[in-house]
Amino acid sequence: WMLGVKMAAAAASSIRERQTVALKRMLNFNVPHVKNSTGEPVWKVLIYDRFGQDIISPLLSVKELRDMGITLHLLLHSDRDPIPDVPAVYFVMPTEENIDRMCQDLRNQLYESYYLNFISAISRSKLEDIANAALAASAVTQVAKVFDQYLNFITLEDDMFVLCNQNKELVSYRAINRPDITDTEMETVMDTIVDSLFCFFVTLGAVPIIRCSRGTAAEMVAMKLDKKLRENLRDARNSLFTGDTLGAGQFSFQRPLLVLVDRNIDLATPLHHTWTYQALVHDVLDFHLNRVNLEESSGVENSPAGARPKRKNKKSYDLTPVDKFWQKHKGSPFPEVAESVQQELESYRAQEDEVKRLKSIMLLKIRVLAPQRGIIAILGDLNLSVYITCSSLPELLEKKRLIDLHTNVATAVLEHIKARKLDVYFEYEEKIMSKTTLDKSLLDIISDPDAGTPEDKMRLFLIYYISTQQAPSEADLEQYKKALTDAGCNLNPLQYIKQWKAFTKMASAPANYGNTTTKPMGLLSRVMNTGSQFVMEGVKNLVLKQQNLPVTRILDNLMEMKSNPETDDYRYFDPKMLRGNDSSVPRNKNPFQEAIVFVVGGGNYIEYQNLVDYIKGKQGKHVLYGCSELFNATQFIKQVKQFGQS
Amino acid sequence: MAVDITLLFRASVKTVKTRNKALGVAVGGGVDGCRDELFRRSPRPKGDFSSRAREVISHIGKLKDFLLEHRKDYINAYSHIVSEYGRMTDTERDQIDQDAQIFMRTCSEAIQQLRAEAHKEIHSQQVKEHRTAVLDFIEDYLKRVCKLYSEQRAIRVKRVVDKKRLSKLEPEPNTKTRESISSEKVSQGPVKDSEEKPTTEEYPEKNSAEAQPELGTWGDGKGEDELSPEEIQMFEQENQRLIGEMNSLFDEVRQIEGKVVEISRLQEIFTEKVLQQEAEIDSIHQLVVGATENIKEGNEDIREAIKNNAGFRVWILFFLVMCSFSLLFLDWYDS
């Protein structure tokens, strides 16, 4: 019974922890890592390629690498000098160039011993290539260990993962959906996706039940994944899902549900303007792999026309799970974030004053009392004060750093919001998507010259076009087109969306976005908020009401076994069943406790946040969100534009 | 979960070997393989650096073991339970402290040396970085081990401090503390050892005498029975000497007092005279001011007089010239 509880607890451990543990074990020469405070130092060198770098960087900071004993971390394809007497840990993808470079390293005898770790499984022939090179260089004994790590995915949050960052174009929305794709190319793309998903499930240690919609790329992925999992389970000798590897991760009573959806069921969400902190940062600033790059202009003076351009400092910040403020507020609406930063600043100042007070008392004691009563008498009090001060100092410094970081980031976001009037767009789009009456006409907003960039207007119009039940009349359409071109938009994306709409209309009813109301908060609260440091006059304080995006609704139906015309004809795959994979009738009648939603073709933070909010309401259930690539609206429009051109 | 394919790798190595043999390709390995490896390895700079680094690490490890071994004894000895085993005298503890400090110093010197060398000789940036990082690790290890040592030491110092505080705060300690202090003082020196017995003897005495606390008497009280005649004489002599000194000091002070009084009297006279002079100087000052005024006025008068004189002269001249002109005119008119 205790084992069951432990297993349940282990199952709830996040994918991020698992991947981190796996990486640490790899760095510890493939022996489980145990913290030992008085252990002898061992040092090693880490060599990775760009894939490895993308996987490691959101999970382990440079300091943590140092703690694991890594003195140098280098890219595989850089110039590397021989460093004698040092073991080298390699973490690379088994591609041709990487293998060649590794063989070259072996020949040049750069390091003392080699621990080779491949991100995904290496083929037999490539292994033989390495063996050949090792033999030729008489370095066979130096190759200490060779491992297949099965870590070919990037974990960004505790419950969110992305397939890859380096070769995004290969599995991008455009790559999957372009009209001129050949079968072989499609196969390669699908294989890449399936490989990563397979690695994901190996790391998770569970075999899922797969459900997917029919007739889409998601279906192809589901079939291939099912086949791969099945093959692996049958192969009793080499199965990755048996024995203790499974025991630690097996959900005690239930298997997780994998929902594979295609991007095409919902094209409005990637275009949507958003109001939550993390999604805003992703939309408005340069944010990827948990790192945000800000350009700060030094000085806030208004430069007269013709003056020298202001110097811009580039700053980048890492937004990690260690950052408590980020973890708490990444899903909050933006005004809440502003208030919270204020509050944090207040409490920090209070703490700082407390420390200063203690310090002055301490000095007083030393100067006045010590000569009188002797230092020994007051030693006890001194100790206490010193202890309190010293222990709270690092905390304070850390807090200050975080406050500065978030102040900068939030200010940058706020500037964008004010410049482009994003709050207006957000409100309007919410209204469109929930089919409430619109108080301003679309044409007004589009022709308004100082609300938003041309791209914002394009996005708004596309959302409108996608969500209306019937297409606007030709005359209206011409009007809109003219207004858009006046505002400076490129009309290519519109072509594609038209095609898409026609296509999806044939397939199913257009997506329904559910009911929502946004309450603009009253005048009183707006007045109260102007006292805060972030002057938000004119920026409406919008409150997000819970609404379910299409993806969330699909998940809800499948997880709770609700009957719904949308999801009833989803295919059902169970790799553990002996035969028959074409039934649409789910064998399992109980609601699922764990689910993984994977969007083929790209996802974004808005969907992620929506899922997180949905699952918060359900006790004891967990959802992981994954996508083949992560894009914001700008990048999505760029891809869609290229369709129109071709 | 990662999969260990090392065995698979070794198997592929074998396959490749056999395949190469079959194809007759000259294998870099084979019989000469081992020798080749040796040859290839020896000219490699064997890393003087890393072997010395490992030496330093093993030293630090030894220090760590040494500290851990004696740690229990070090800390435990202060418990009031006096046991035969595991009791360390202070000297032993000091010895341990000293040894540990010497050790740590040599280790850190060795690390510094390595650091200097590493910077001097090597050419490549990466190797330099690597070596710096390695040395950082070793220093970190040393620091952790030193922490062990300093923790022990801190506990010991704390006890000494507490003891001192107790002894300072209570010159007439109550029964329990006295007992504990005296029993603790046992280990503190040979002098006090002899006092143990008299303390316990006096103990019932002092109990009744507690009503009249006498500061510092317990020191004297303890010593009375012990002073031998020689010591008494010595003390008396010293007493005399001190009295003499005090007297001479007293005389000197008297003299200085007299001199100071005289000085003050003289100063009074001086002040009086000065005040008189002040009055006279005042009057002189007034006179001088008056004189100045008069002279000024005199100057004005003289100036005016000169001016008048000049003016008068001009008129005389004019009159004379007019007269002479009139004479001339009359003369011309007459002829």
Interface residues (C-beta under 8 A of the other chain):
Chain A: A22 R25 M26 N30 S37 T38 E40 P41 W43 V45 R66 G69 T71 L72 L74 R80 D81 I83 P84 D85 V86 Q109 N117 A121 I122 R124 L127 E128 I130 A131 N132 A134 L135 A136 A137 S138 V140 T141 V143 A144 K145 V146 F147 D148 Q149 Y150 V202 T203 G205 N238 L240 T245 G374 I376 A377 L379
Chain B: M1 A2 V3 D4 I5 T6 L8 F9 R10 S12 V13 T15 V16 K17 N20 V27 G28 G29 G33 D36 E37 R40 R44 P45 K46 G47 F49 S50 S51 I57 G61 K64 S124 Q125 Q126 V127 E129 H130 A133 V134 F137 I138 D140 Y141 R144 V145 L148 V161 K164 R165 K168
